[in-house]
Amino acid sequence: MAIKKSELYSSLWKSCDELRGGMDASQYKNYVLVLLFVKYVSDKYANAEDALIEIP
């Protein structure tokens, strides 16, 4: 029995909602800002020879 893509997506979305719990939307900014900072630093110093930060 094949499952429809929309059913799969809705099931996954409900699972994510349950795992996330009662986290307020304003708390997401802490995670997003850190990820954006790491992305910025890694892009800026990706091929720099004299970078102060070594990115693996």
Secondary structure, DSSP 8 states (H G I E B T S, - for coil): ----HHHHHHHHHHHHHHHHTT--GGGHHHHHHHHHHHHHHHHHTSS-TT-SS---
